Amino acid sequence: MGEIIQIQVGQCGNQIGCRFWETINSEHNIDYDGTSTNNNSCLNNNIDVYYSDVGKKYVPRSVLVDLEPGAMQNIKNDKIGQLFKPSNYIYGQGGAGNNWAKGHYTDGAELVDSVMELLRKEAESCEQLQGFQLTHSIGGGTGSGLGTLILSKIREEFPLKMTSTFSVCPSKNSDVVVESYNAALSLHQLIENADLVACLDNEAMYNICNRTLKLPNPNYRDLNHLVSNVMSGVTCGLRFPGQLNSDLRKMAVNLIPFMRLHFLMVGFAPLSSIANKTYQPTSVSELTSQMFNPKSLMADVDLKRGKYLAASCMFRGNVSTKDVDEQMLLMQTKQADSFVRWIPNNINSSVCDVPPTGMRMSGTFLANSTAVQDIVSRVGAQFKQMYRRKAFVHWYTDEGMDEMEFSEAESNMNDIIAEYEQFGSAANTSPVNRTPQNYSNQVDMEEHQ
């Protein structure tokens, strides 16, 4: 089974990453010291997807990166810290100061060789490396700047391996003034160097915690728990036996009709408050209904303004494949207007026999919808307001960044929005033989006109 190397960059990326390891530790019955308390062999058959077996303990195949030591020290001092190899902590002594260029060109560039050396060692120890998984935020400095630098280096050195990211995108309201600059520059890199990007939004996750989970004062740990459930659900088909298994490449092939349109929205079911936990959905139909509910999505977008290009539902637990097929057909019929018509059978499904810890069954939802352009448009609008006055630009150029990169990032964002609009507006047409190259030529012709 193909191995995956996890890379967690910046404070946000490391917090999400550590919560993810706690989640899959509990599913595989692995203690914080790496020892397994599991006697069920089927649960550990494919444990090498994320863990290296070093004799009497399992070690996560993970690289932890940050430009300042504070977050790393917090992880080391936490009980989860003893799980990781001491040599796999890589951190600087300064910090990016919310500056993408500092993470991408100066301080980050000094660390990236050490990171790549570690990734090479981890890759060499794999029998059949499947790809890389990155957790980061695109609004700060380290996760955005250094995170995208690492992605570009991976693309150069491992061009045939899958790269998936779980990227926390800016919310409508932010306390970081230059967040739109950092996000725009990061999106520019993610468009070119990632194969699959799961877009996460703190505001949407806060709404889930408040309105659905009924948490009065949700903290980042609550939000990270939601993300870790999705990350666990996406990879459960790799780690456990199932009736219809899936992997990163198979998932990408079914979800991404065009190479550049690889920005996905995610959801999870069941979501219920502690008081209603005993009344959690216990049928495929209830799980499906909640997964397709806009309130369950972890991205702040208006689904009514877009169309689904493709979707994937991953079920876990004692689930009948017959029920899954029926619900997928029913949902595609019931919400026919929400799907493009020129991609037939565009809901993919998989079934894993092992449920998450503490649940009877669950569902993980990944959707490629043209509505995801809302996130890019929001970033682009905030970016444009500041950049037309060249506000704060000197902080970036002082780090050796060419100002032309701002214009290139803005142009790339406009292009991706235009592509999503183009294919979304083609929703009511019959299937066509269109390639991204043909579309690019068409856009060029329209611009000349």
Disulfide bonds with the S-S distance in Angstrom:
none
